[in-house]
Amino acid sequence: MVWQMNDNVSKTLLRKHPAFAEFRDFLMKETERGNISRQEIVSMLPPMMFTNWKSTDRVLDMCAAPGSKTSQLIELLYKASGRDLTKMEGFVVANDNDVKRAYLLVHQLQRLSFLFPHLVITNHDA
């Protein structure tokens, strides 16, 4: 499911205006729990372009941080296996050339740790 904020609500307004405090807290808690992922629309498109996912697919994400797109990719691969890790043979290699962003990537993907056998995170110049 995709949902987008009204264009009149900037990131700054969402972060600082008291009227959005409860909503902001909800977003942060649910993101931490892994129930929702926030990402830019342009990052949603690449994974959604490929609709015939197989449990044996091998995916390379060369600009992976902060991790929303990578999460989406590994979740789509998991879904293609029927949510059965024993049938999941494919993997995702997630790379970012900036060490700080690569660290952020690791942190963001912690909620998917059960999929780590199928996820490789690297820090190399693409």
C-alpha positions as CSV (number, residue, x, y, z in Angstrom):
1,M,0.0,0.0,0.0
2,V,1.3,3.5,-0.8
3,W,0.2,6.7,0.9
4,Q,1.6,10.2,0.4
5,M,1.3,13.3,2.6
6,N,-0.3,16.4,1.1
7,D,2.3,18.6,-0.7
8,N,1.5,21.4,1.8
9,V,3.0,19.4,4.7
10,S,6.8,19.7,4.5
11,K,9.2,17.5,6.4
12,T,10.1,20.5,8.6
13,L,6.4,21.1,9.4
14,L,5.9,17.4,10.1
15,R,8.9,17.3,12.5
16,K,8.3,20.6,14.3
17,H,4.7,21.6,14.4
18,P,2.9,20.5,17.6
19,A,-0.3,19.6,15.6
20,F,1.7,16.7,14.0
21,A,3.3,15.4,17.2
22,E,1.0,12.4,17.8
23,F,1.1,11.4,14.1
24,R,5.0,11.8,14.1
25,D,5.2,9.6,17.2
26,F,3.0,7.0,15.5
27,L,5.2,7.0,12.4
28,M,8.4,6.6,14.4
29,K,7.0,3.7,16.5
30,E,5.5,1.8,13.7
31,T,8.7,2.2,11.6
32,E,10.8,0.9,14.4
33,R,8.5,-2.1,14.8
34,G,8.8,-2.8,11.1
35,N,5.1,-2.3,10.4
36,I,5.6,0.5,8.0
37,S,8.4,1.8,5.8
38,R,8.8,5.4,4.7
39,Q,10.4,6.2,1.4
40,E,10.4,8.5,-1.5
41,I,8.1,7.6,-4.4
42,V,11.1,7.4,-6.8
43,S,12.6,4.6,-4.6
44,M,9.3,2.6,-4.7
45,L,9.3,2.3,-8.4
46,P,12.3,0.1,-9.2
47,P,11.2,-2.9,-7.1
48,M,7.6,-2.5,-8.3
49,M,8.7,-2.6,-12.0
50,F,9.6,-6.2,-11.6
51,T,6.4,-8.2,-11.0
52,N,7.5,-11.7,-11.8
53,W,9.6,-12.3,-8.7
54,K,11.0,-15.8,-8.2
55,S,12.5,-17.2,-5.0
56,T,15.8,-17.8,-6.9
57,D,16.3,-14.2,-8.0
58,R,19.6,-12.4,-7.3
59,V,19.4,-8.7,-6.9
60,L,22.1,-6.0,-6.8
61,D,21.2,-2.7,-5.2
62,M,24.2,-0.3,-5.8
63,C,22.9,2.8,-4.0
64,A,21.1,1.0,-1.1
65,A,21.2,3.4,1.8
66,P,19.1,4.3,3.8
67,G,17.5,0.9,3.2
68,S,13.8,1.4,2.3
69,K,14.3,0.1,-1.3
70,T,16.5,-2.8,-0.1
71,S,13.8,-3.7,2.5
72,Q,11.2,-3.7,-0.2
73,L,13.4,-5.9,-2.5
74,I,14.2,-8.5,0.2
75,E,10.5,-8.6,1.3
76,L,9.4,-9.2,-2.3
77,L,11.9,-12.0,-2.7
78,Y,10.7,-13.5,0.6
79,K,7.1,-13.2,-0.6
80,A,8.0,-15.0,-3.9
81,S,9.2,-17.9,-1.8
82,G,5.7,-18.3,-0.3
83,R,7.2,-16.8,3.0
84,D,9.1,-20.0,3.5
85,L,12.8,-19.5,4.1
86,T,13.6,-23.1,3.2
87,K,12.3,-22.3,-0.4
88,M,14.2,-19.0,-0.6
89,E,17.3,-19.5,-2.7
90,G,17.9,-16.0,-4.0
91,F,19.5,-13.0,-2.3
92,V,20.0,-9.3,-2.3
93,V,23.4,-7.6,-2.3
94,A,23.0,-4.1,-0.9
95,N,25.9,-1.7,-1.5
96,D,26.5,1.9,-0.5
97,N,29.9,3.6,-1.1
98,D,29.6,5.9,1.9
99,V,30.6,4.2,5.2
100,K,28.2,6.3,7.3
101,R,25.3,5.5,4.9
102,A,26.3,1.8,4.9
103,Y,26.1,1.8,8.7
104,L,22.6,3.4,8.5
105,L,21.7,0.6,6.0
106,V,22.6,-2.1,8.5
107,H,20.7,-0.3,11.3
108,Q,17.6,0.1,9.1
109,L,17.6,-3.6,8.0
110,Q,17.8,-5.0,11.6
111,R,14.1,-5.6,11.7
112,L,14.5,-8.1,8.8
113,S,17.3,-10.0,10.6
114,F,15.6,-13.3,10.0
115,L,16.3,-12.7,6.3
116,F,20.0,-12.0,6.8
117,P,21.1,-15.3,5.3
118,H,19.7,-13.9,2.0
119,L,21.1,-10.3,2.4
120,V,24.7,-9.1,1.9
121,I,25.6,-5.5,2.8
122,T,28.7,-4.1,1.3
123,N,30.6,-0.8,1.3
124,H,32.4,-0.3,-2.0
125,D,32.7,2.4,-4.6
126,A,30.2,1.6,-7.3
